[in-house]
Amino acid sequence: MSQRIEDYALIGDCETAALVGRNGSIDWLCWPAFDSDACFAAILGTPKNGRWLIAPSETATRISRRYLGNTLILETRFETKSGTVALIDFMPPRGKASDIVRLVRGIRGTVKMRMELVIRFGFGVDIPWVRRIDHSLMAIAGQDMTVLRTPIETRGEDLTTVSDFEVKEGETVPFVLTYGPSHLEPPAPIDPELALQETEKFWQDWCSHCTRDGEYQDLVLRSLITLKALTFAPTGGIVAAPTTSLPEKLGGSRNWDYRFCWLRDATFTLLALMNSGYTEEALAWHNWLLRAAAGSPANMQIMYGIWGQRRLLEWEAGWLGGYEGAQPVRVGNAAHAQLQLDVYGELIDAFHQSRMAKLQLDDETWALECAVLNHLAEVWDRPDHGIWERRGQPKHYVFSKVMTWVAFDRGIKSAETFGFKAPLLHWRTLRDAIHRDVCNRGFDAEENAFVESYGSKLLDASVLLLPAVGFLPPSDPRIRGTIASVEKCLMRDGFVLRHDPRELPADQPPLEGAFLACSLWLADAYVLSGDLDKAQALLDRVAGIANDIGLLAEEYDSVTRRQTGNFPQALTHIALINTAQNLSAARQESEKAAVQRSK
C-alpha cells in the first residue's frame, strides 16, 4: 500500500526525478527523462509494479529525514533497538548516464538491513531479463537497461533482487543503480563518495546565487531547489510535476499526467526565478517558450513535452490499480489539444517581463509576438476551455478573456517602451473592447463579483488574479467585491477552492481539495489591497502544511488533513516564492511587489 503523498521526498538530476518514501522505498521513477515510462511505479500500484527498498529488517522505533543543507541530497535516519543507520539518497547531476546513489551509513550499534529491488519497465508491467556481468547486475527489457553495482551479495527471489546485510557503526555500504540504452555497452561505474561530494557542491554553488533573504528564506530556497529539480536541463522546460495520476480527490477519477510543461505557468515562473537572482534559468525558460510556441499561432498549445513535443496522446495504464485505488491511471494529457485563450496572454506577458528584466532575448521574439497578437485579434471572442481545462462544452471564461486583454496590453507596453514597430491604434482599440466586454458580461452585479464565465453565477478562483495582472486596481469596488465573494463562497477551512462548490448538489462532496496556488493568489490580492496581516496569515497557513522537508502537492484535503494531487507541484512552489516576495516587498516598502506585473 502506498504511503501518504506527503511522506515522499524528491531526488533528481535535472532530467528526471524519483520519489523516496519515508520507509526507504523509491516508489516512483521515470527513466531516463521526466516523460519516459516509469521503471518504479509502486506509488500507483503495488511493490510488484516496481520499487527499490532499503530499510532495517526490524521495525524502526523512529524515522526522521532531512535534506543535507541546501541540496537535493536526502538523509533518512532509522533508529532501531539495535542501532541507528542513515540512508543517503541522491542523483548526481547528469553525466554520460543517469545514476541513483544510495549510501547506508552506520551511526550507532549494528543494524540488520534488507534491500529489495523490483525493476518493472513500461509503467510497472515489463519484467526485465536479469544477469550478472563483472560484479554487477544488469536488467534489460526492450530499449531500457539498468546496472546495479554494490559490494554486497545479492540474490533473486520471486522476480526480485534482494540482499540481507549488516551495517556497523562507522561503516558505509554503497548501492548505485545506473540507467543506459540497452543497445550500448553498460555505463561506466562511478565513485559513490566522490559523486556525493560533487552533488553537494553542485547544489551549494547553485543556491549561492540566490538573492533572496529574510523571512521564509528556508522555505523559499527549498521551493527554488524544487523548481530547479523540475527543470529539464537540456531544453530549459519545467514540468508541472514529476508524477502522473496522483488524485486531486482521494479515491476519485480526476487523475492527470503532469509531466509536461504548461504555458499558463510562464510569467509566474519567470518572476519566481528573476526575483530570486536566477536569470540564467529564467532565460532558458524563456527560450523554451519561444521554441515551443514557434510556428503558426493558430497551432499554439496550452502545454508541450519537455523537448517541445506537441502530441501528448492520452491513454490509460489499466494494469495499475491507482494511488489508494484512484483510477484511471493516465499517461499523456488530452488537454494539450484544447483551446485555452489565456495562454496567449501568458506568453506575451512572459516576453514583456523578460525584456523589463533586461534578459537578452532572441531577435525573432517580437516577430512571433506580433504574429500571436494578429491571430488573437481574430479569436479572442471565442469560447474556450479555460485555465482549469474543463472537458465539457467551451464557455466564455472570464479569466481567459482577461488574459487576452493582458496580451494586447503587454504588446502595447513592449512596443512603447522598446520602440518596436506595431499597429498600436488597432491593439489599443482591441484592448479597450475586451476590457468593456469583460466588465459588462463577466461581472455579476447581484453577486458583486467577477464570475467564472459569462452569464454564470458561480465563482472561479482565477478571478483573484485580475488585480495582479493590472486589469483593474485593487481599490476598485468590483475587485473588493470579488475578494469578499471568494472569501464567502470558495474558502474551506482557511484554504481556497478553485471551483465553486455551489455547482454541485448540497449532499455531494467536493470535487477535490483546496488548490494551494489559489490560496496564495488570495494572499497576493490581500497584499495589493494593503491587508498585509491577512496575507501573512494565509501564507503561514499554506507554509504550515508543507511536509517535514518543505514540499507541497497541488492540493490539500482539509478534512483528512492530507496533501493531494501530483507531487511536488511546481505551480504551488512558484506561488509560494512569489507570495513571500510580494509580502516581503510590501512590508519593506523598498521595492515594488513582484505581483504587480502590469507596470
Backbone hydrogen bonds, N-H to C=O, Kabsch-Sander energy under -0.5 kcal/mol:
donor,donor_aa,acceptor,acceptor_aa,energy
7,D,4,R,-1.8
8,Y,5,I,-1.5
9,A,20,V,-2.1
11,I,18,A,-2.0
13,D,16,T,-1.7
15,E,16,T,-0.7
18,A,11,I,-2.9
19,L,28,W,-1.9
20,V,9,A,-2.4
20,V,18,A,-0.5
21,G,19,L,-0.5
21,G,25,S,-3.3
22,R,7,D,-1.0
24,G,21,G,-2.1
26,I,24,G,-0.5
26,I,52,W,-2.5
27,D,19,L,-1.6
27,D,25,S,-0.9
28,W,19,L,-0.9
29,L,40,F,-1.7
30,C,17,A,-0.7
31,W,29,L,-0.5
31,W,37,D,-1.5
34,F,15,E,-1.5
36,S,33,A,-1.8
39,C,29,L,-2.7
40,F,29,L,-1.5
41,A,49,N,-1.3
42,A,50,G,-1.9
43,I,27,D,-2.0
44,L,41,A,-1.8
45,G,42,A,-1.7
49,N,46,T,-2.4
50,G,47,P,-1.8
51,R,118,V,-1.5
52,W,26,I,-1.3
53,L,116,E,-2.9
54,I,24,G,-1.8
55,A,114,R,-2.0
57,S,112,K,-2.7
58,E,112,K,-0.5
61,T,79,E,-2.9
62,R,79,E,-1.4
64,S,77,R,-1.9
66,R,75,E,-2.0
68,L,73,I,-2.6
69,G,67,Y,-1.2
71,T,69,G,-1.7
74,L,72,L,-0.6
74,L,89,D,-2.6
75,E,66,R,-3.2
76,T,87,L,-2.7
77,R,64,S,-3.5
78,F,76,T,-0.5
78,F,85,V,-2.6
79,E,62,R,-2.9
79,E,77,R,-0.5
80,T,78,F,-0.5
80,T,83,G,-3.2
84,T,108,R,-2.2
85,V,78,F,-2.2
86,A,105,R,-2.6
87,L,76,T,-3.3
88,I,86,A,-0.6
88,I,103,L,-2.9
89,D,74,L,-2.8
89,D,87,L,-0.6
90,F,101,V,-1.8
94,R,13,D,-1.1
95,G,97,A,-1.4
98,S,179,Y,-0.9
100,I,177,L,-2.6
101,V,90,F,-2.8
102,R,175,F,-3.0
103,L,88,I,-2.6
104,V,102,R,-0.5
104,V,173,V,-2.6
105,R,86,A,-3.0
105,R,103,L,-0.7
106,G,171,E,-3.0
107,I,84,T,-2.7
107,I,105,R,-0.5
108,R,84,T,-1.9
110,T,82,S,-1.4
111,V,167,V,-2.4
113,M,165,F,-3.9
114,R,55,A,-2.7
115,M,163,S,-2.8
116,E,53,L,-2.5
117,L,161,T,-3.2
118,V,51,R,-3.2
118,V,116,E,-0.6
119,I,117,L,-0.6
120,R,39,C,-2.4
120,R,118,V,-0.6
121,F,126,D,-1.4
123,F,38,A,-2.1
124,G,38,A,-0.8
124,G,120,R,-1.6
125,V,121,F,-1.3
126,D,121,F,-3.0
127,I,125,V,-0.7
129,W,140,I,-3.3
130,V,128,P,-0.6
131,R,138,M,-2.4
133,I,136,S,-2.4
136,S,133,I,-0.9
137,L,148,L,-2.4
138,M,131,R,-3.2
138,M,136,S,-0.6
139,A,146,T,-2.7
140,I,129,W,-2.3
141,A,144,D,-2.0
144,D,141,A,-2.0
145,M,180,G,-1.1
146,T,139,A,-2.3
147,V,178,T,-2.3
148,L,137,L,-2.9
149,R,147,V,-0.5
149,R,176,V,-2.6
150,T,135,H,-0.5
155,R,162,V,-2.3
157,E,160,T,-3.1
160,T,157,E,-0.8
161,T,117,L,-2.4
162,V,155,R,-3.1
162,V,160,T,-0.6
163,S,115,M,-1.9
165,F,113,M,-1.7
167,V,111,V,-2.1
169,E,109,G,-1.2
170,G,106,G,-2.5
171,E,168,K,-2.4
173,V,104,V,-2.6
175,F,102,R,-1.9
176,V,149,R,-2.1
177,L,100,I,-2.5
178,T,147,V,-2.3
178,T,176,V,-0.5
179,Y,98,S,-2.7
180,G,145,M,-2.4
182,S,143,Q,-2.4
184,L,181,P,-1.5
195,A,191,D,-2.6
196,L,192,P,-1.8
197,Q,193,E,-1.9
198,E,194,L,-2.6
199,T,195,A,-2.5
200,E,196,L,-2.4
201,K,197,Q,-2.2
202,F,198,E,-2.3
203,W,199,T,-2.1
204,Q,200,E,-2.4
205,D,201,K,-2.7
206,W,202,F,-2.0
207,C,203,W,-2.6
208,S,204,Q,-1.4
209,H,206,W,-1.4
210,C,207,C,-1.7
211,T,276,S,-2.3
217,Q,214,G,-1.5
220,V,216,Y,-2.9
221,L,217,Q,-2.7
222,R,218,D,-2.2
223,S,219,L,-1.9
224,L,220,V,-2.4
225,I,221,L,-2.5
226,T,222,R,-2.2
227,L,223,S,-2.4
228,K,224,L,-2.4
229,A,225,I,-2.4
230,L,226,T,-1.4
231,T,228,K,-1.5
232,F,237,G,-3.5
233,A,14,C,-3.3
233,A,231,T,-1.1
235,T,232,F,-1.5
236,G,232,F,-2.8
237,G,232,F,-0.5
239,V,230,L,-2.4
239,V,237,G,-0.5
240,A,258,Y,-0.7
240,A,260,F,-2.4
241,A,258,Y,-1.6
245,S,256,W,-2.3
248,E,254,R,-1.8
252,G,249,K,-3.0
255,N,253,S,-2.1
256,W,254,R,-0.5
257,D,332,G,-0.6
258,Y,243,T,-1.6
258,Y,256,W,-0.6
260,F,258,Y,-0.6
261,C,304,Y,-2.9
262,W,260,F,-0.5
263,L,302,I,-2.8
264,R,302,I,-0.6
265,D,262,W,-0.8
266,A,263,L,-2.3
269,T,265,D,-2.4
270,L,266,A,-2.3
271,L,267,T,-2.7
272,A,268,F,-2.3
273,L,269,T,-2.2
274,M,270,L,-3.3
275,N,271,L,-2.5
276,S,273,L,-0.9
277,G,274,M,-1.3
278,Y,273,L,-2.7
279,T,277,G,-1.1
282,A,278,Y,-1.9
283,L,279,T,-2.6
284,A,280,E,-2.1
285,W,281,E,-2.3
286,H,282,A,-2.5
287,N,283,L,-2.8
288,W,284,A,-2.0
289,L,285,W,-2.4
290,L,286,H,-2.4
291,R,287,N,-2.3
292,A,288,W,-2.9
293,A,289,L,-2.4
294,A,290,L,-0.6
294,A,291,R,-0.6
299,N,296,S,-1.9
300,M,297,P,-1.5
302,I,336,H,-0.5
304,Y,261,C,-2.3
305,G,309,Q,-2.4
308,G,305,G,-1.5
312,L,310,R,-0.9
315,W,331,V,-2.7
317,A,329,V,-2.5
318,G,316,E,-1.4
320,L,317,A,-1.9
322,G,44,L,-2.8
325,G,322,G,-1.9
326,A,323,Y,-1.9
327,Q,325,G,-0.7
330,R,328,P,-0.7
331,V,315,W,-3.0
333,N,312,L,-2.1
336,H,333,N,-1.7
337,A,334,A,-1.7
338,Q,335,A,-1.8
340,Q,338,Q,-0.7
343,V,340,Q,-1.4
344,Y,341,L,-1.2
345,G,341,L,-0.8
346,E,342,D,-2.0
347,L,343,V,-2.4
348,I,344,Y,-2.2
349,D,345,G,-2.6
350,A,346,E,-2.5
351,F,347,L,-2.1
352,H,348,I,-2.2
353,Q,349,D,-2.9
354,S,350,A,-2.0
355,R,351,F,-2.0
356,M,352,H,-2.5
357,A,353,Q,-1.6
358,K,355,R,-1.9
359,L,354,S,-2.6
361,L,359,L,-1.1
365,T,362,D,-1.7
368,L,364,E,-2.0
369,E,365,T,-2.3
370,C,366,W,-2.5
371,A,367,A,-2.0
372,V,368,L,-2.5
373,L,369,E,-2.7
374,N,370,C,-2.3
375,H,371,A,-1.9
376,L,372,V,-2.8
377,A,373,L,-1.9
378,E,375,H,-1.4
379,V,375,H,-0.9
380,W,376,L,-2.1
382,R,379,V,-2.2
384,D,395,K,-3.2
385,H,339,L,-2.6
389,E,386,G,-1.8
390,R,385,H,-1.8
395,K,384,D,-2.7
397,Y,395,K,-1.4
398,V,452,E,-2.3
401,K,397,Y,-2.0
402,V,398,V,-2.6
403,M,399,F,-2.3
404,T,400,S,-1.3
405,W,401,K,-1.8
406,V,402,V,-2.1
407,A,403,M,-2.0
408,F,404,T,-1.8
409,D,405,W,-2.7
410,R,406,V,-3.0
411,G,407,A,-2.0
412,I,408,F,-2.5
413,K,409,D,-2.2
414,S,410,R,-2.6
415,A,411,G,-2.3
416,E,412,I,-2.6
417,T,413,K,-2.8
418,F,414,S,-2.5
419,G,415,A,-1.1
420,F,415,A,-0.7
424,L,422,A,-2.0
427,W,423,P,-2.3
428,R,424,L,-2.9
429,T,425,L,-2.1
430,L,426,H,-2.1
431,R,427,W,-2.8
432,D,428,R,-2.3
433,A,429,T,-2.0
434,I,430,L,-2.7
435,H,431,R,-2.0
436,R,432,D,-2.2
437,D,433,A,-2.3
438,V,434,I,-2.6
439,C,435,H,-2.3
440,N,436,R,-2.4
441,R,437,D,-2.5
442,G,438,V,-2.6
444,D,442,G,-0.5
444,D,449,A,-2.8
445,A,443,F,-0.6
448,N,444,D,-1.6
449,A,444,D,-1.6
451,V,442,G,-2.4
452,E,458,L,-2.9
454,Y,396,H,-2.2
455,G,441,R,-0.9
456,S,453,S,-2.2
461,A,498,R,-1.7
463,V,460,D,-1.9
464,L,461,A,-1.9
465,L,462,S,-1.9
466,L,463,V,-1.5
469,V,465,L,-2.2
470,G,467,P,-0.9
471,F,466,L,-2.0
472,L,466,L,-0.7
476,D,473,P,-1.9
479,I,476,D,-0.9
480,R,476,D,-2.3
481,G,477,P,-2.5
482,T,478,R,-1.8
483,I,479,I,-2.5
484,A,480,R,-2.2
485,S,481,G,-2.2
486,V,482,T,-2.4
487,E,483,I,-2.4
488,K,484,A,-1.8
489,C,485,S,-3.0
490,L,486,V,-2.3
491,M,486,V,-0.8
492,R,495,F,-3.0
495,F,492,R,-1.7
497,L,490,L,-3.2
500,D,459,L,-0.8
503,E,500,D,-1.8
504,L,501,P,-1.6
508,Q,505,P,-2.0
513,G,248,E,-1.4
514,A,556,Y,-2.7
515,F,496,V,-1.7
516,L,514,A,-0.7
516,L,554,E,-1.8
519,S,515,F,-1.7
520,L,516,L,-1.7
521,W,517,A,-1.9
522,L,518,C,-1.9
523,A,519,S,-1.4
524,D,520,L,-2.1
525,A,521,W,-2.2
526,Y,522,L,-2.3
527,V,523,A,-2.2
528,L,524,D,-2.4
529,S,525,A,-1.7
530,G,526,Y,-0.7
530,G,527,V,-1.2
531,D,526,Y,-2.4
532,L,530,G,-1.5
535,A,531,D,-2.0
536,Q,532,L,-2.7
537,A,533,D,-2.3
538,L,534,K,-2.0
539,L,535,A,-2.5
540,D,536,Q,-2.6
541,R,537,A,-1.8
542,V,538,L,-2.2
543,A,539,L,-2.8
544,G,540,D,-1.9
545,I,542,V,-1.4
546,A,543,A,-1.2
547,N,551,L,-2.2
550,G,547,N,-2.4
554,E,566,N,-0.9
555,E,564,T,-2.7
556,Y,514,A,-2.0
557,D,562,R,-3.2
558,S,556,Y,-0.9
561,R,557,D,-1.5
562,R,557,D,-1.6
564,T,555,E,-2.1
565,G,247,P,-2.5
569,Q,552,L,-2.2
570,A,240,A,-3.0
570,A,568,P,-0.6
573,H,569,Q,-1.9
574,I,570,A,-2.9
575,A,571,L,-2.6
576,L,572,T,-2.1
577,I,573,H,-2.2
578,N,574,I,-2.5
579,T,575,A,-2.8
580,A,576,L,-2.3
581,Q,577,I,-2.0
582,N,578,N,-3.0
583,L,579,T,-2.8
584,S,580,A,-2.2
585,A,581,Q,-2.7
586,A,582,N,-2.4
587,R,583,L,-2.3
588,Q,584,S,-2.3
589,E,585,A,-2.2
590,S,585,A,-0.6
591,E,585,A,-0.6
596,Q,593,A,-1.6
597,R,468,A,-1.7
597,R,595,V,-2.0
599,K,596,Q,-0.6
